[in-house]
Amino acid sequence: MTAPDTFVWITVDESRGLALVTGRGVKRILQTEFLLTDRMAKWSPYARGWVIPAVKVPDLVAACEYWSVPVKVRQVTP
């Protein structure tokens, strides 16, 4: 399903309850998790990435692991 050069970086900001998702092939992963069709993911031109609710991060990480997409998650401290 994914190209060999696909990767996902997730930056979680728990204080705001949001996560920034960047990388290559991110939109395809978001589509598999229905985050785009459920309108839970919004494109941020300022951050150049997709903003999702932080509670959806474990589901997204599980999807990445299922599709064998390398994923890195980091927490932002306020």
Order of alpha helices (4+ residues) and beta strands (2+ residues): beta-beta-alpha-beta-beta-alpha-beta
